[in-house]
Amino acid sequence: MKRKQKNWAAALQDAEQYDYLRTEVGSRIADRVFDVARTFPLALDIGCGRSHIAKHLNKETVEKLFLIDDNEKALFAVLSLNVALKINGLHWINDLPGALRQINHVLKPDGVFIGAMVGGETLYELRCSLQLAELEREGGFAPHVSPFTAVTDLGNLLGRAQFNMLTVDIDEIQVHYPGMFEVMHDLQGMGESNCAWNRKPVLHRDTMLAAAAIYKEMYGNEDGSVPATFQILYMIGWKPDSSQVI
């Protein structure tokens, strides 16, 4: 289901107009690469999309950069990396500990993984508005925004994947839209629509209209726009090496 959504979004003629969030997160990942005081001879951008990270890097910091899609065979074809980068799709991976172990496997000792994923507080305005509208109109609610990883889980996940010297930090990016329907339209264009197995197949029109009104009433700005908050979890983990001072 998620692969179909992402392929549909990628095939849109105006697909690049929905890249604004990934481009911003890509620039912030690049900043974290620059913060590491060394030059990386070989790097891998996993699930690169439209080069959301690569466009912000330079050869003085990363001498050679490989870009690959989220493909296990492609990942194992590249070994002995100095740095692995990822911003796309970690929140959709069913076996996240396994994926992190794979990334650790392709790093050299003292190599570093720098990644980002959306956190559990993402789109809380949309989730709350939909739940309140469904409770009011239908007497119950179902999840309409897919669940995300909590920041408290990240350190444990990285440790299970054999990373050490861990750094986890949180950032919030708030984007303003004309209304709730524009939020949902852009999420679809990003390929980020809900694909939870237990989601409701249909949201009734009156429930949607009620949710849009609740969204604007509870969270609306003075200019009539509404905010959508994206919580971004950044993670840095190093592959163990005897040269490291812990």
LUMBATOR-282697 format. One record per residue (C-alpha): residue number from 1; x, z, y. Coordinates in nm, 2 decimals. Example, Ala and Ser with C-alpha at 12.3 -4.5 7.8 and 13.67 -1.06 7.14 Angstrom:
BEGIN
[atom 1,[1.23,0.78,-0.45]];
[atom 2,[1.37,0.71,-0.11]];
END
This chain:
BEGIN
[atom 1,[0.00,0.00,0.00]];
[atom 2,[0.27,0.09,0.25]];
[atom 3,[0.47,-0.21,0.17]];
[atom 4,[0.17,-0.43,0.23]];
[atom 5,[0.11,-0.26,0.57]];
[atom 6,[0.47,-0.30,0.68]];
[atom 7,[0.48,-0.67,0.57]];
[atom 8,[0.16,-0.74,0.76]];
[atom 9,[0.30,-0.57,1.07]];
[atom 10,[0.63,-0.76,1.04]];
[atom 11,[0.45,-1.09,1.02]];
[atom 12,[0.27,-1.04,1.35]];
[atom 13,[0.36,-1.29,1.62]];
[atom 14,[0.40,-1.01,1.87]];
[atom 15,[0.56,-0.77,1.63]];
[atom 16,[0.85,-0.68,1.87]];
[atom 17,[0.61,-0.53,2.12]];
[atom 18,[0.54,-0.24,1.88]];
[atom 19,[0.92,-0.16,1.84]];
[atom 20,[0.94,0.06,2.15]];
[atom 21,[0.94,0.39,1.95]];
[atom 22,[1.20,0.28,1.69]];
[atom 23,[1.42,0.13,1.97]];
[atom 24,[1.41,0.46,2.16]];
[atom 25,[1.49,0.66,1.84]];
[atom 26,[1.76,0.41,1.75]];
[atom 27,[1.93,0.47,2.09]];
[atom 28,[1.92,0.84,2.03]];
[atom 29,[2.07,0.80,1.68]];
[atom 30,[2.35,0.59,1.84]];
[atom 31,[2.41,0.87,2.09]];
[atom 32,[2.47,1.11,1.80]];
[atom 33,[2.72,0.86,1.65]];
[atom 34,[2.91,0.85,1.98]];
[atom 35,[2.91,1.23,1.98]];
[atom 36,[3.13,1.23,1.66]];
[atom 37,[3.48,1.21,1.79]];
[atom 38,[3.61,0.94,1.56]];
[atom 39,[3.60,0.57,1.48]];
[atom 40,[3.41,0.46,1.17]];
[atom 41,[3.56,0.17,0.99]];
[atom 42,[3.25,0.10,0.78]];
[atom 43,[2.89,0.19,0.84]];
[atom 44,[2.56,0.11,0.68]];
[atom 45,[2.22,0.09,0.86]];
[atom 46,[1.96,0.15,0.58]];
[atom 47,[1.62,0.00,0.65]];
[atom 48,[1.75,-0.16,0.97]];
[atom 49,[1.43,-0.33,1.09]];
[atom 50,[1.51,-0.54,1.39]];
[atom 51,[1.85,-0.37,1.44]];
[atom 52,[1.70,-0.07,1.62]];
[atom 53,[2.03,0.12,1.59]];
[atom 54,[2.28,-0.16,1.58]];
[atom 55,[2.19,-0.29,1.93]];
[atom 56,[2.31,0.03,2.08]];
[atom 57,[2.65,0.06,1.90]];
[atom 58,[2.99,-0.09,1.98]];
[atom 59,[3.30,-0.19,1.78]];
[atom 60,[3.51,0.08,1.94]];
[atom 61,[3.30,0.34,1.75]];
[atom 62,[3.18,0.14,1.45]];
[atom 63,[3.42,-0.13,1.34]];
[atom 64,[3.20,-0.29,1.07]];
[atom 65,[2.83,-0.24,1.03]];
[atom 66,[2.62,-0.36,0.73]];
[atom 67,[2.24,-0.40,0.78]];
[atom 68,[2.02,-0.38,0.48]];
[atom 69,[1.65,-0.33,0.40]];
[atom 70,[1.52,-0.03,0.20]];
[atom 71,[1.64,-0.16,-0.13]];
[atom 72,[1.80,0.05,-0.40]];
[atom 73,[2.00,-0.23,-0.55]];
[atom 74,[2.14,-0.33,-0.21]];
[atom 75,[2.23,0.03,-0.14]];
[atom 76,[2.43,0.08,-0.46]];
[atom 77,[2.61,-0.25,-0.40]];
[atom 78,[2.79,-0.09,-0.10]];
[atom 79,[3.02,0.20,-0.17]];
[atom 80,[3.28,0.41,0.02]];
[atom 81,[3.10,0.42,0.36]];
[atom 82,[3.23,0.63,0.65]];
[atom 83,[2.88,0.66,0.80]];
[atom 84,[2.52,0.59,0.68]];
[atom 85,[2.24,0.56,0.94]];
[atom 86,[1.86,0.56,0.89]];
[atom 87,[1.56,0.58,1.11]];
[atom 88,[1.30,0.37,0.93]];
[atom 89,[1.07,0.49,0.66]];
[atom 90,[1.21,0.83,0.55]];
[atom 91,[0.87,0.98,0.59]];
[atom 92,[0.72,0.72,0.35]];
[atom 93,[0.96,0.78,0.06]];
[atom 94,[0.80,0.95,-0.24]];
[atom 95,[1.13,1.09,-0.37]];
[atom 96,[1.31,1.20,-0.05]];
[atom 97,[1.56,1.42,-0.23]];
[atom 98,[1.65,1.13,-0.46]];
[atom 99,[1.69,0.90,-0.16]];
[atom 100,[1.92,1.14,0.01]];
[atom 101,[2.13,1.18,-0.30]];
[atom 102,[2.17,0.80,-0.32]];
[atom 103,[2.29,0.80,0.04]];
[atom 104,[2.54,1.08,-0.04]];
[atom 105,[2.66,0.87,-0.33]];
[atom 106,[2.76,0.57,-0.12]];
[atom 107,[2.96,0.78,0.13]];
[atom 108,[3.33,0.85,0.12]];
[atom 109,[3.44,1.21,0.11]];
[atom 110,[3.40,1.34,0.47]];
[atom 111,[3.16,1.06,0.54]];
[atom 112,[2.85,1.14,0.74]];
[atom 113,[2.48,1.06,0.72]];
[atom 114,[2.29,1.05,1.05]];
[atom 115,[1.92,1.00,1.02]];
[atom 116,[1.58,1.05,1.19]];
[atom 117,[1.22,1.08,1.07]];
[atom 118,[0.89,1.18,1.22]];
[atom 119,[0.80,1.55,1.19]];
[atom 120,[0.50,1.75,1.11]];
[atom 121,[0.37,1.78,1.47]];
[atom 122,[0.35,1.41,1.52]];
[atom 123,[0.02,1.28,1.65]];
[atom 124,[-0.14,1.62,1.66]];
[atom 125,[-0.37,1.50,1.94]];
[atom 126,[-0.51,1.22,1.72]];
[atom 127,[-0.54,1.44,1.41]];
[atom 128,[-0.72,1.72,1.59]];
[atom 129,[-0.96,1.48,1.77]];
[atom 130,[-1.05,1.30,1.44]];
[atom 131,[-1.11,1.63,1.26]];
[atom 132,[-1.33,1.78,1.53]];
[atom 133,[-1.54,1.46,1.55]];
[atom 134,[-1.58,1.44,1.17]];
[atom 135,[-1.68,1.81,1.15]];
[atom 136,[-1.94,1.76,1.43]];
[atom 137,[-2.08,1.43,1.30]];
[atom 138,[-2.04,1.44,0.93]];
[atom 139,[-2.00,1.81,0.84]];
[atom 140,[-1.65,1.78,0.70]];
[atom 141,[-1.32,1.59,0.74]];
[atom 142,[-1.06,1.41,0.55]];
[atom 143,[-0.70,1.34,0.64]];
[atom 144,[-0.66,1.02,0.86]];
[atom 145,[-0.30,1.07,0.96]];
[atom 146,[-0.05,1.08,0.67]];
[atom 147,[0.14,1.41,0.62]];
[atom 148,[0.49,1.45,0.75]];
[atom 149,[0.79,1.66,0.66]];
[atom 150,[0.83,2.00,0.83]];
[atom 151,[1.16,2.07,1.01]];
[atom 152,[1.19,2.39,0.80]];
[atom 153,[1.22,2.17,0.49]];
[atom 154,[1.50,1.94,0.61]];
[atom 155,[1.80,2.17,0.57]];
[atom 156,[1.69,2.25,0.21]];
[atom 157,[1.65,1.87,0.13]];
[atom 158,[1.99,1.79,0.27]];
[atom 159,[2.15,2.08,0.08]];
[atom 160,[1.99,1.96,-0.25]];
[atom 161,[2.14,1.62,-0.19]];
[atom 162,[2.49,1.78,-0.17]];
[atom 163,[2.54,1.75,0.21]];
[atom 164,[2.71,2.02,0.40]];
[atom 165,[2.79,2.11,0.77]];
[atom 166,[2.43,2.04,0.84]];
[atom 167,[2.27,1.98,1.18]];
[atom 168,[1.90,1.95,1.23]];
[atom 169,[1.74,1.92,1.57]];
[atom 170,[1.40,1.83,1.71]];
[atom 171,[1.30,1.59,1.99]];
[atom 172,[0.95,1.49,2.12]];
[atom 173,[0.87,1.15,2.26]];
[atom 174,[0.54,1.13,2.44]];
[atom 175,[0.38,0.79,2.49]];
[atom 176,[0.08,0.74,2.71]];
[atom 177,[-0.20,0.50,2.62]];
[atom 178,[-0.53,0.39,2.79]];
[atom 179,[-0.73,0.56,2.51]];
[atom 180,[-0.74,0.66,2.14]];
[atom 181,[-0.82,0.32,2.01]];
[atom 182,[-0.50,0.18,2.18]];
[atom 183,[-0.30,0.46,2.00]];
[atom 184,[-0.45,0.35,1.66]];
[atom 185,[-0.39,-0.02,1.74]];
[atom 186,[-0.03,0.03,1.81]];
[atom 187,[0.02,0.25,1.50]];
[atom 188,[-0.12,-0.04,1.30]];
[atom 189,[0.11,-0.28,1.47]];
[atom 190,[0.40,-0.05,1.38]];
[atom 191,[0.30,-0.06,1.02]];
[atom 192,[0.24,0.32,1.04]];
[atom 193,[-0.13,0.34,0.95]];
[atom 194,[-0.24,0.61,0.71]];
[atom 195,[-0.19,0.52,0.34]];
[atom 196,[-0.26,0.85,0.18]];
[atom 197,[-0.42,0.80,-0.16]];
[atom 198,[-0.71,1.04,-0.07]];
[atom 199,[-0.79,0.90,0.27]];
[atom 200,[-1.15,0.80,0.35]];
[atom 201,[-1.20,0.42,0.33]];
[atom 202,[-1.43,0.41,0.64]];
[atom 203,[-1.47,0.60,0.96]];
[atom 204,[-1.82,0.57,1.10]];
[atom 205,[-1.85,0.41,1.45]];
[atom 206,[-2.02,0.71,1.61]];
[atom 207,[-1.75,0.94,1.46]];
[atom 208,[-1.48,0.72,1.61]];
[atom 209,[-1.65,0.72,1.95]];
[atom 210,[-1.69,1.09,1.94]];
[atom 211,[-1.32,1.13,1.85]];
[atom 212,[-1.21,0.91,2.14]];
[atom 213,[-1.42,1.12,2.38]];
[atom 214,[-1.28,1.45,2.24]];
[atom 215,[-0.92,1.31,2.27]];
[atom 216,[-0.97,1.22,2.63]];
[atom 217,[-1.15,1.55,2.71]];
[atom 218,[-0.89,1.77,2.54]];
[atom 219,[-0.57,1.59,2.61]];
[atom 220,[-0.64,1.33,2.88]];
[atom 221,[-0.42,1.29,3.19]];
[atom 222,[-0.55,1.28,3.54]];
[atom 223,[-0.50,0.90,3.56]];
[atom 224,[-0.73,0.85,3.26]];
[atom 225,[-0.46,0.78,3.00]];
[atom 226,[-0.41,0.99,2.69]];
[atom 227,[-0.08,1.11,2.54]];
[atom 228,[0.04,1.06,2.18]];
[atom 229,[0.32,1.29,2.08]];
[atom 230,[0.58,1.18,1.82]];
[atom 231,[0.80,1.47,1.69]];
[atom 232,[1.13,1.33,1.58]];
[atom 233,[1.36,1.52,1.34]];
[atom 234,[1.72,1.43,1.36]];
[atom 235,[1.96,1.52,1.08]];
[atom 236,[2.33,1.51,1.03]];
[atom 237,[2.50,1.59,0.70]];
[atom 238,[2.85,1.55,0.58]];
[atom 239,[2.98,1.47,0.23]];
[atom 240,[3.20,1.75,0.12]];
[atom 241,[3.58,1.70,0.14]];
[atom 242,[3.88,1.94,0.11]];
[atom 243,[3.98,1.86,0.47]];
[atom 244,[3.67,2.01,0.62]];
[atom 245,[3.68,2.35,0.78]];
[atom 246,[3.34,2.52,0.72]];
END
